[in-house]
Structure formats: structure tokens, C-alpha cells
Amino acid sequence: MRRAVLSISNNIAEGSGRRTIKDRNSFWIIARGSALEVVNIIIVCYETELITAQEKENILTEITEIIKLLYAMTRNNTKL
């Protein structure tokens, strides 16, 4: 999970440094994929009783916001 979370911020940073919209979007799409990996990991952690239902909900709420921001960034082709 640490690698997936780190991949989100690394790809946002790298994409933000790219000159073309296509390049930026590619990195932001990869970041979105990493965020979706985190969702899967959280679900597995909950199902294997490594985290509580409340912890799962809190994390999923936060990661959902990140995913929405990444969708908006690729749709609007903006920088952070």
C-alpha cells in the first residue's frame, strides 16, 4: 500500500512537470490507477480484518476525493 500511495504523489509531481497536455495526462492517469489500487488494498485489509469498518470508510472517503481530483485534472488539463 505504501508503494501505491507514493506512486500517486510521484506521478502527480512528474506529470505536473511535463510540457504537453498528453504527457501530463498520462502521468495523472497512472496516478489515478494507483489510487484505485489503494481502494482495492483497503477493501482486502477490511475483509481480512486488518482494519475496522470505520477506518475503511475514512480512508475510502479520502481516496475517493483524490480520484475525483485526478479525473478533474485530466478532464480540464490543469496544473496543480
C-alpha positions, 0 to 999 in steps of 0.5 A: 500500500505504501508503494501505491500511495507514493506512486500517486504523489510521484506521478502527480509531481512528474506529470505536473512537470511535463510540457504537453497536455498528453504527457501530463495526462498520462502521468495523472492517469497512472496516478489515478490507477494507483489510487484505485489500487489503494481502494482495492488494498483497503477493501482486502485489509477490511475483509481480512480484518486488518482494519475496522469498518470505520477506518475503511470508510475514512480512508475510502472517503479520502481516496475517493476525493483524490480520484475525483481530483485526478479525473478533474485534472485530466478532464480540464488539463490543469496544473496543480 
